[in-house]
Amino acid sequence: MKSWLMNPVLNKEFKLRFRSFKSFLGVLFYVLAIGAIVIGMIFIQSLTSMGGRIDPDASRGMFVFLSVIQLALVLFITPGLTAGVISSERERQTLNILLTTSQSSAGIIFGKLISSISYLLLLVVASLPLYSIVFLFGGISPTQLLMVLGFNVFTVIVYGSIGVLFSTLVRKTIAAMVTTYGMTLFLVGGTALLTLLFGSMAAMNQGNAAAAAVNPFPYLAAMLNTPIVMIGFLEPTYSEEIGRLSGIHFPLWASHLICYTLLFIGSVLLSVKKLRVKMKAKR
């Protein structure tokens, strides 16, 4: 494991990514964008509330909104940073040179994955002081803040592995990026539409006891949707409503964690297997 995490591929990617001044400008603009949202929401709440005070309920609403906005930014940025890590090497005709080194396929994949998501993890950590501004108004526990941080880190890792997988399978960077964004759009937008559709159908069948006993489709669609799961553990009423419609009362976040962990493992293993497939065929 140590050779996978600390290898020349990872060291080179770290130096190339964090030596550039543009990387730090990206962090600056990201923090400024999140900060503008936070300050704007606080200003609007102070104008609309009695006496300019912000109650804990309003602070909790701002926290949920900020968490969803940051998750949306993470989902939007991750495919762009990970979908070209292998295909770009192939287009520059440096992949064959990389494959002839002593580095294993797993070491190359993990090195590329860690280096690409490290910048996103830096963005997530850099936004923590902005969460503390909302945290000061009450209505939010430290546990919820840590849960949001852990959930964002987990999301970055899983969606980053999906980007690395398509970068390994697809030869062109543009095609790999489009495919990764398409997969992300399905996991976010497609499953949200399916949750709404299946939930509406389950609500219509509430009068039929036989049909309403167990209807797993709303639960299965919501389980795959990252924003719904985040809102579910920040606002438990949403998870309870999905459980009522589907008849499944297993925690939604636990199912999401299990499913996406398997997705991460499958993506990494398939990437490792397909990285040297042509070299094995020639042998």
KELO-286245 format. One record per atom (N, C-alpha, C, O, CB): x, y, z; residue in one letter. Coordinates in steps of 0.2 Angstrom, whole numbers, plus 5000, padded with zeros to 4 digits. Glycine has a CB too. Layout:
% residues N
XYZA;...
END
This chain:
% residues 283
500449945000M;500050005000M;500450065000M;500350114997M;499550005006M;501050065004K;501450125004K;501750134997K;501850194995K;502050115009K;501950084993S;502150094986S;501650124982S;501850164977S;502450034984S;501050114983W;500450144979W;500350214980W;500250254976W;499850104980W;500450234987L;500350304989L;500950344988L;500850404986L;500050304996L;501550324989M;502150364988M;502550334982M;502950294983M;502550364995M;502350364976N;502750334971N;502950394966N;502650444967N;502350284967N;503350384961P;503550444957P;503050474953P;503050534952P;504050414952P;502450434951V;501950464948V;501550514952V;501450564950V;501450404946V;501450494958L;501150534963L;501550604964L;501250654965L;500950504970L;502150594966N;502650644967N;502650694961N;502650754962N;503350624968N;502650664955K;502650714949K;502050754948K;502050814947K;502850674943K;501450714949E;500850754949E;500750804954E;500450854952E;500250704949E;500950794960F;500950844965F;501350904963F;501050964964F;501150814972F;501950894961K;502350954959K;502050994953K;502051054953K;503050924957K;501750954948L;501550994943L;500851024944L;500751084942L;501350944937L;500450994949R;499851024950R;499851084955R;499551134954R;499350974953R;500251084960F;500351134965F;500851184964F;500951224968F;500351094972F;501251174959R;501851224958R;501551284954R;501751334954R;502351194954R;500951264950S;500651324946S;500351374951S;499951354955S;500251294941S;500351434949F;500051484952F;499251484951F;498851514955F;500351554950F;499051454945K;498351454944K;497951404949K;497351414950K;498251424937K;498351354952S;497951314956S;497751354963S;497251344965S;498451254958S;498251394965F;498051434971F;497551494969F;497151514973F;498651474974F;497551514963L;497051564961L;496351524961L;495851554962L;497151594954L;496351464959G;495751424959G;495451414966G;494851424967G;495851354956G;495851404971V;495651404978V;495351474980V;494851474983V;496251384982V;495751524978L;495551594980L;494851604977L;494351624981L;495951644977L;494651594971F;494051604968F;493451564971F;492951584971F;494051604960F;493651504972Y;493151454975Y;492951484982Y;492351484983Y;493451384976Y;493451494986V;493251524993V;492851584992V;492451604996V;493951534997V;493051634988L;492751694987L;491951684985L;491551714987L;493051744982L;491851634980A;491251614978A;490751594983A;490251614984A;491251564972A;491051544987I;490651514993I;490551574998I;490051575001I;491051454996I;491051614999G;491051665004G;490451715002G;490151745006G;491651705005G;490451734996A;489951784993A;489251754995A;488751794996A;490051794986A;489151684994I;488551654995I;488351665002I;487751675004I;488551584993I;488851645007V;488651645014V;488551725016V;488051735019V;489251625018V;488951765014I;488751835016I;488151865013I;487751895017I;489351885014I;487951845007G;487351865004G;486751835008G;486251875009G;487351844997G;486751775010M;486251745013M;486151775020M;485551785022M;486351665014M;486651785024I;486651815030I;486351885029I;485951905034I;487351825033I;486551925024F;486251995023F;485551995022F;485152035024F;486652025018F;485351945018I;484651935016I;484251915022I;483651945023I;484451885010I;484451875026Q;484151855032Q;484051905037Q;483551915041Q;484451795035Q;484551945038S;484552005043S;484052055040S;483752095045S;485252035043S;483952065034L;483452115032L;482752085032L;482252125034L;483552125024L;482652025032T;481951995032T;481751975039T;481151965040T;481951935027T;482151975044S;482051945050S;481852015055S;482052065053S;482551905053S;481551995060M;481352045065M;481952075069M;482252035072M;480752025070M;482052135068G;482652165072G;483352145069G;483852155073G;482552145079G;483352115063G;483952105060G;484352045063G;484952035063G;484452155061G;483952005067R;484251945070R;484151885066R;483651875062R;483851935077R;484551835067I;484551775063I;484451715068I;484851705072I;485151755059I;483851685068D;483651625073D;484051565071D;484251555065D;482951615073D;484051515075P;484351455073P;484051415067P;484451385064P;484351405079P;483451425067D;483151385061D;483351415054D;483451375050D;482351395061D;483451485054A;483651515048A;484451495047A;484651485041A;483551595048A;484751495052S;485451475052S;485551395049S;485951385045S;485851475058S;485051355051R;485151285049R;484951285042R;485251245038R;484651245053R;484451325040G;484251325032G;484851345028G;484951325023G;483651375031G;485251395031M;485851425027M;486351365027M;486751365022M;486151485030M;486451335032F;486951275032F;486751225027F;487151205023F;486951245039F;486151205027V;485951155022V;486051175015V;486251145010V;485151135023V;485851245014F;485851265007F;486651275005F;486851254999F;485551335006F;487051295009L;487751305008L;488051235007L;488451225002L;488151335014L;487851185011S;488151115010S;487951085003S;488351054999S;487851065015S;487251095000V;487051074994V;487451114988V;487651084983V;486351084993V;487551174989I;487951214984I;488651194984I;488851184978I;487951294986I;488951174989Q;489651154989Q;489651084986Q;490151064982Q;489951154996Q;489151044987L;489150974984L;489050984977L;489350944973L;488550934987L;488651024974A;488551034967A;489151064964A;489351034958A;487951094966A;489551104967L;490251124964L;490651064964L;491051064959L;490451184968L;490751024969V;491150964969V;490950924964V;491450894960V;491150934976V;490350904963L;490150864957L;490250894950L;490350854946L;489350844958L;490250954950F;490450984943F;491150994942F;491350984936F;490151064943F;491550994947I;492251004946I;492650934945I;493150934941I;492551044951I;492350884949T;492750824949T;492850794942T;493450774941T;492350774954T;492350784938P;492450754932P;492950784927P;493350754924P;491850744928P;492950854928G;493450894924G;494150884926G;494650884922G;493350964924G;494250864932L;494950854935L;495250784934L;495850774934L;495050874942L;494750734934T;494950664934T;494850634927T;495150574926T;494550634939T;494450654923A;494250614917A;494850614912A;494750584907A;493650644913A;495350654913G;495950654908G;496550634910G;497050644907G;495950724905G;496550604916V;497250584919V;497650534916V;498250534915V;497150564927V;497250484913I;497550434909I;497550444901I;498050434898I;497250364910I;496950464899S;496850484892S;497350534889S;497550534884S;496150504890S;497550584894S;497950644892S;498650614891S;499050634887S;497950694897S;498850564895E;499550534894E;499550494888E;500050494884E;499650484900E;498950464886R;498950424880R;498950474874R;499350454869R;498250384879R;498650534874E;498650574869E;499350614868E;499550624862E;498150634870E;499750624873R;500450644873R;500950594871R;501550604871R;500550684880R;500650534871Q;501150474869Q;501650464874Q;502150444873Q;501450484862Q;501450474880T;501850464886T;501650404890T;501950384895T;501950524890T;501050374889L;500750324893L;501250254892L;501350224897L;500050304891L;501450244886N;501850184885N;502450184889N;502750134892N;501950174877N;502750244889I;503350254893I;503250244901I;503650214904I;503650324892I;502650274903L;502450264910L;502350184911L;502550164917L;501850304911L;502050154907L;501950084908L;502550034908L;502549984911L;501450054903L;503050064905T;503750024905T;504150034911T;504650004912T;504150034899T;503950074915T;504350084922T;504150024926T;503749984925T;504150154925T;504450034932S;504349984937S;503749984941S;503549944945S;504949984942S;503350044940Q;502750054944Q;502250004941Q;502149994935Q;502550124942Q;501849974946S;501349934945S;500749974942S;500650034943S;501149894951S;500249934939S;499649964937S;499249994943S;498950054942S;499149914933S;499249964948A;498849994954A;499250054956A;498850104958A;498849944960A;499850054956G;500250114959G;500050174954G;500050234956G;500950104959G;500050164948I;499950214943I;499250244944I;499150304944I;500050194935I;498750194944I;498050214945I;497950254952I;497650314952I;497550154945I;498150234957F;498150264963F;498450334964F;498250384966F;498350224969F;499050334960G;499450394960G;499050454956G;499050504958G;500150384957G;498750434951K;498350474947K;497750494950K;497550554950K;498150444940K;497450454954L;496850464957L;496950514963L;496550564964L;496450404960L;497450494967I;497550534973I;497750604971I;497550654974I;498050504977I;498250614966S;498450674964S;497850724961S;497850784962S;498950674959S;497450694958S;496850734955S;496350754960S;496050804959S;496550684949S;496150704965I;495650724970I;495950764975I;495650794979I;495350664972I;496650774976S;496950804981S;496750884981S;496650914986S;497750804981S;496750904975Y;496550974974Y;495850994976Y;495651044979Y;496651004966Y;495450944974L;494750954977L;494650944984L;494250984987L;494250894973L;495050904987L;495050894994L;495250964998L;495050985003L;495450834997L;495750994994L;496051064997L;495451114996L;495351155001L;496651084993L;495051114991L;494451154991L;493951144996L;493751194999L;494151154984L;493851084998V;493351065003V;493651095010V;493251125014V;493250995003V;494251075011V;494551095018V;494551175018V;494451205023V;495251065019V;494751205013A;494751285013A;494151315014A;494151375016A;495051305006A;493551285013S;492951315014S;492651305021S;492151335023S;492451285009S;493051265025L;492751255032L;492751325036L;492251325040L;493251205036L;493151365036P;493051435039P;492451465037P;492151505042P;493651475038P;492151455031L;491551485029L;490951455033L;490451485034L;491451485022L;491051395034Y;490551355037Y;490451385045Y;489951385048Y;490651275037Y;491051395047S;491051425054S;490651485055S;490451505060S;491751435057S;490651525050I;490251585050I;489451575051I;489151605056I;490251635044I;489251525048V;488551505049V;488451465055V;487951475059V;488251455043V;488951425057F;488951395063F;488851435069F;488651415074F;489651345064F;489151495069L;489051545075L;488351565077L;488251575082L;489451605073L;487851555072F;487251575073F;486751525076F;486251535078F;486851605067F;487051465077G;486751415081G;486251365076G;486251385070G;486251445086G;485951315079G;485551275075G;485951215072G;485651175068G;485151315070G;486551215072I;487051165069I;487451135074I;487751175078I;487451195063I;487551075074S;487951035079S;488651025076S;488651015069S;487650975081S;489151015079P;489850995076P;489850935073P;490150925068P;490350995082P;489350885075T;489350825072T;489050825065T;489350795060T;488850775076T;488550875064Q;488350885057Q;488850915052Q;488950895046Q;487750925057Q;489250965055L;489750995051L;490350935049L;490550935043L;490151045055L;490450895054L;490950845052L;490650795047L;491050765043L;491150805058L;490050775048M;489650735043M;489650765036M;489750725031M;488950715045M;489550825035V;489550855029V;490250855026V;490350835020V;489350925029V;490750865030L;491450865028L;491650795025L;491950785020L;491950885033L;491450745029G;491650675027G;491250655021G;491550615017G;491450625033G;490650675021F;490250655015F;490550685009F;490550655003F;489450675016F;490750745009N;491050785003N;491650745001N;491850734995N;491150855004N;492050725006V;492750695004V;492550625001V;492850604996V;493150685011V;492050585004F;491850525001F;491650534994F;491750494990F;491350495005F;491250584993T;490950594986T;491550614981T;491550584976T;490450654986T;492050654983V;492550664979V;492950604977V;493150594971V;493050714982V;493050564982I;493450494980I;493050454975I;493350424971I;493550464987I;492450444977V;492050394972V;491950424965V;492050394960V;491350384975V;491750484965Y;491650514958Y;492350524954Y;492450524948Y;491350584958Y;492850534958G;493550534955G;493750474952G;494050464947G;494050554961G;493550414956S;493750354953S;493350334947S;493550304942S;493550294958S;492750364946I;492350354940I;492650394934I;492750364929I;491650384941I;492950454936G;493250484931G;493950454928G;494050454922G;493450554933G;494250424933V;494850384931V;494750324927V;495050304923V;495250364938V;494150294929L;493950234925L;493850254918L;494050214913L;493350204928L;493450304917F;493250324910F;493850354906F;493950344900F;492650374909F;494350384910S;494950404907S;495350344904S;495750354900S;495350444911S;495350284908T;495650224906T;495350194900T;495650164896T;495750184912T;494650194900L;494350154895L;494250194888L;494250164883L;493650134897L;494250254889V;494150294883V;494750324881V;495150354885V;493550354884V;494950324874R;495550344872R;495650424872R;496150454874R;495750324865R;495150464870K;495150534869K;494950564876K;494450544879K;494750554863K;495250624877T;495150654884T;494450684883T;494050684888T;495650714885T;494250714878I;493550754877I;493050704878I;492550714881I;493550784870I;493150644874A;492650594875A;492550564882A;492050544884A;492750534870A;493150554885A;493150534892A;492750584897A;492450564901A;493850514895A;492950644895M;492650694900M;491850694899M;491450704903M;492950764898M;491650694892V;490950694891V;490550634894V;490050644897V;490750694883V;490850574893T;490650514896T;490550524904T;490050504907T;491050454894T;491050544907T;491050554914T;490550604917T;490150594922T;491750574917T;490450664913Y;489950704915Y;489250674914Y;488750694917Y;490050774911Y;489150634908G;488550604907G;488350554913G;487850554915G;488550564901G;488850514915M;488750474921M;488550514927M;488150494931M;489350424922M;488950564928T;488750604934T;488050634934T;487750644939T;489250664935T;487850654928L;487250684927L;486650634928L;486150654931L;487150714919L;486850574926F;486350524927F;486250504935F;485750504938F;486550454924F;486850504938L;486850484945L;486550544950L;486250534955L;487550474948L;486550604947V;486250664951V;485550684948V;485050684952V;486750724950V;485550694942G;484850714939G;484450664937G;483850664939G;485050764933G;484650604934G;484250554932G;483950514938G;483350504938G;484650504928G;484350504943T;484050474949T;483550514953T;483150494956T;484650444953T;483650584952A;483250624956A;482550624952A;482050624955A;483450694956A;482550624945L;481950614942L;481550554943L;480950544944L;482050624934L;481950494943L;481650434945L;481450424952L;480850394953L;482250374944L;481750464957T;481450464963T;480850504964T;480350474967T;481950494968T;480750554960L;480150594960L;479550554957L;479050554959L;480250664956L;479750514951L;479250474947L;479050424952L;478450414952L;479550454941L;479450384954F;479250324958F;478950344965F;478450314967F;479950284960F;479150404968G;478850424974G;478150444972G;477650434976G;479250484977G;477950474967S;477350494965S;476850434964S;476250434966S;477350544958S;477150384960M;476750324959M;476650284966M;476050264967M;477150274954M;477150284970A;476950254977A;476450294981A;476050264984A;477650254981A;476450364980A;475950404984A;475250384981A;474750384985A;476150474984A;475250374975M;474550364972M;474350294974M;473750284974M;474650364964M;474750244975N;474550184977N;474550174985N;474450114987N;475050134974N;474550224988Q;474450214996Q;473850184998Q;473750155003Q;474550284999Q;473250194994G;472650164996G;472650094995G;472250064998G;472050204992G;473050064991N;473049994989N;473549964994N;474149974993N;473249974982N;473349924999A;473749895004A;474249855001A;474849845003A;473349865010A;474049814996A;474549764993A;475049794989A;475649774990A;474149714989A;474849844986A;475349884981A;475849924986A;476449934984A;475049924976A;475549954991A;475949994995A;476349965001A;476750005004A;475450044998A;476349905001A;476649865007A;477449875006A;477749905011A;476549795007A;477749855001V;478449864999V;478549884992V;478349854987V;478849805001V;478749944991N;478849974984N;479650004984N;479750054986N;478350034982N;480049954983P;480749974984P;481050034979P;481550054980P;481249914983P;480650044973F;480950084968F;481150154970F;481650184968F;480450084962F;480650194974P;480850254976P;481550254981P;481950304980P;480350284980P;481550204985Y;482150194989Y;482750184985Y;483350214986Y;482050144994Y;482750144980L;483350124976L;483550184972L;484150194972L;483150064972L;483150224969A;483250284966A;483650334970A;484150364968A;482650314962A;483250344976A;483550394981A;484250374984A;484650414985A;483050404986A;484350314984M;484950284987M;485550304983M;486150314985M;484950214988M;485450304976L;485950324972L;486150394971L;486550414968L;485850294965L;485650434973N;485650514972N;486050544978N;485850544984N;484950544971N;486650574976T;487050604982T;486750664985T;486750664991T;487750624979T;486450714981P;486150764985P;485550744989P;485450774995P;485950814980P;485150704987I;484550674991I;484850644998I;484550655003I;484150624987I;485350604997V;485650575003V;485850625008V;485750625014V;486150525001V;486250675005M;486450735010M;485950765013M;485950785019M;486950785006M;485450785009I;484850825012I;484450775017I;484250795022I;484350845007I;484450715016G;484150665020G;484450665027G;484050655032G;484150595017G;485150665028F;485350655035F;485450725038F;485550735044F;486050625035F;485350785034L;485350845037L;484650865039L;484450895044L;485550905032L;484150845035E;483450845037E;483050785037E;482850755031E;483050895031E;483050745042P;482850675043P;482150665040P;481950605038P;482850655050P;481750715040T;481050705037T;481050685030T;480550645028T;480650775038T;481550705026Y;481550685019Y;481650605019Y;481350575015Y;482050715015Y;482150585023S;482250515023S;481650475025S;481550415023S;482850495027S;481350495030E;480750465033E;480150465028E;479850415028E;480550505039E;480150515024E;479650515019E;479750465014E;479350425011E;479550585016E;480350455012I;480550405007I;480450335010I;480250285006I;481350415005I;480650325016G;480450265019G;479750245020G;479550185019G;480750265026G;479350295021R;478650285021R;478350265014R;477950225014R;478250345024R;478550295009L;478350275002L;478550215000L;478250174996L;478550334997L;479150195002S;479450134999S;479350075004S;479350015002S;480250134998S;479250085010G;479150035015G;479850005017G;479849955021G;478749975012G;480350035016I;481050015018I;481250065023I;481350125021I;481550005012I;481450045029H;481650095034H;482350085036H;482650115041H;481250085040H;482750055031F;483450055032F;483750125031F;483550155026F;483849995028F;484250145035P;484550215034P;484750225027P;485150185024P;485050225039P;484550285024L;484650295017L;485450305016L;485750285011L;484250355014L;485750345021W;486450355020W;486850295020W;487350295017W;486650405025W;486650245024A;487050185025A;487050145018A;487550115016A;486750135030A;486450145015S;486350105008S;486850145003S;487150114999S;485650105006S;486750215003H;487250254999H;487950235000H;488350224995H;487050325000H;488150235006L;488850215008L;489050155005L;489650145002L;488950225015L;488650105006I;488850035004I;488850034996I;489350004993I;488249985006I;488350064993C;488350054986C;488850094982C;489150064978C;487650084983C;489050154985Y;489550194982Y;490250164984Y;490750174980Y;489550264984Y;490350134989T;490950094991T;491150044986T;491650034984T;490950074998T;490550004984L;490649954979L;490749984972L;491149954969L;490049914979L;490450044971L;490650074965L;491350094964L;491650094959L;490150134964L;491650124970F;492350144970F;492750084969F;493250084965F;492450174977F;492650034973I;493049974972I;493049944965I;493549924962I;492849914977I;492449944962G;492349914955G;492749954950G;493049934945G;491649904953G;492650024951S;493050074946S;493750064947S;494050064941S;492750144948S;494050064953V;494750054953V;495049994951V;495549984947V;494950064961V;494649934952L;494949874950L;494849864942L;495349834939L;494449814953L;494349894939L;494249884932L;494749934929L;495049914923L;493549914930L;494949994932S;495450034929S;496150004929S;496550004924S;495450104933S;496249964935V;496949934935V;496949874930V;497449864927V;497049904942V;496449844929K;496449784924K;496449804917K;496849774913K;495749744925K;496149864915K;496149884908K;496749934907K;496849944901K;495549924907K;497149944911L;497749994910L;498249964905L;498449994901L;498050014916L;498349894906R;498849864902R;498649814898R;498949764896R;499449834907R;497949814896V;497649764892V;497949754886V;498049694883V;496949784891V;498149804882K;498549794876K;499149764876K;499449724872K;498549864872K;499549784881M;500249754882M;500149684884M;500649644881M;500549794888M;499649664887K;499549584889K;499349554882K;499549494881K;499049574894K;498949584878A;498749554872A;499349534867A;499349484864A;498249594869A;499849584867K;500449574863K;500849524865K;501149484861K;500849644862K;500949514872R;501349464874R;501049394873R;501349344874R;501349464882R;
END
